[in-house]
Amino acid sequence: MQETIRVLVVDDEEPLRRLLKKELARKGFSVEAAPDGKAGLEILKESTFDVLLLDIMMPGIDGISLMKKLRTDPAAPAIIVLTGRATVETAVEAMKHGAYDYLTKPYKLDELAIIINRAYEYGRLSIKSRLFQQELVRKEMPAEFISTSKPMKDILSLVKKIAPTDSPVFIQGESGTGKELVANTIWHHSKRSNFPLIALNCAALSENLIESEIFGHEKGAFTNAYQTKHGIVEVADKGTLFLDEIGEMPLGPQAKLLRFLDSGEFRRVGSNKTLKVDVRLVAATNKQLLELVKKGGFREDLYYRLNVINITVPPLRERPEDIPGLAAHFLRKYGRKMSKHIEGFTSEAMEKLINYSWPGNVRELENVVERAVILCDAERIGVQDLSITSMPPMKEPGANPSLEEMEKDYILRVLKEANGNQSKASQILGIDRKTLYLKLKKYGIS
């Protein structure tokens, strides 16, 4: 028997609310209604809904404002926007804020019923969709390291030894070196490979959201928690949890993570009920965690609990022999995506790739090759297709700059080239804007 779909209608037009309640109930939906955004929020705090039919133009809390409040709650219902013909632009804005679809008034009830069913399926499969998207990303990654260098072959050998165990793994390396690929390979060779590998970037979330994402929350645990949310430790049960940029995790969640690692037990935010799952943890960072421990920014006990097996991924500039193979892999990948047949690189282009210092590591190489595939009109990628002409040259061996000095110098050069445009600079660097913001803050660059 199919589950009854619960629908909440939020609209300030009383005749429309009455009509929708009556007609949608006749079509088998369970329907409640609210006259404005404030009342809708109160109902959402008390009850769980699958689909929200939301009017845009309302007094008080309008549709867009309500959507902004709901957007911070990962367990919010799928939203269908209802709007008059004069406000289609506003409806498009609502789509940007996460609406599943929109209908302009007047609309056919049969059409609305179809969209409600689709929105319900969309919401019900959201976690599966998230896992599926992560699976697609992982399938695009090479199954094994594309490497001829000894350091990477040694890492692969170590990975195959430790993968079948359940011990935590701690991966260190600069941004863009391939730490997620190492985590993916560990999972691929582990006895948990039939269960999910769930990844979370700790740098992208605030302290409250990190706890909620990892451990979940109960309805009402905080202002925008309108429904119970399962954390990724539950989603990853029997599988592997990959926490990237763990050095950015605030101290509060670190304590909870330590308890979880010791026992497998946790509590959702706002709950006294203890739950237990079986998860293998892999963590990664581009920071020197021991330095953070000394400064009080990272728990010493958590550091040693994580650091059972340590893997350090060397930067690309220390293994230039890997560049041809990686460049060829990215060429095949983006050639397929863009339906372009490019045979390879000219000798001059490959020489330029090998002699470049790659401050952004493998991620930067991938971005450069992707742009080159877009620009190339010949059988082979030439020097003119490579967007690295004005980047900093490799440092002289005798200069011995620290990694942080090189990174800061590189970021300043890229920002200058991008005329201060952070979006453009983050694209050139091969990192997201949040990561760039954190690095600017770290180096005191305004």
Protein Blocks (a to p, Z undefined) as FASTA:
>chain_A
ZZddddddddfbfklmmmmmmmmmmnopacdddfbfklmmmmmmmpccfbdcddfbdghj
afklmmmmmmmpmkbccddddddfklmmmmmmmmmnopabdcdddddfklmmmmmmmmmm
mmmmmmmmmmmmmmmmmmmpcfbdcdfbfklmmmmmmmmmmmmpmbdcddeddehilpmm
mmmmmmmmmmklmpccddddfklpcfklmmmmmnopaehkamklmbccddfklmmgoiac
ddehkllpcfklmmmmmmmmmnopacdehiabdcddddddddddfbdfklmmmnopacfk
lmmmmmmpccddddfklmmmlmmmmmmmmmmmmmmmnopacfbdcfklmmmmmmpgolnl
mmlmmmmmmmmmmmpccfbdcfklpccklgccdddfklopafklmmmmmmmmmmmmnnop
aklmmmmnopafklmmmmmmmnopZZ
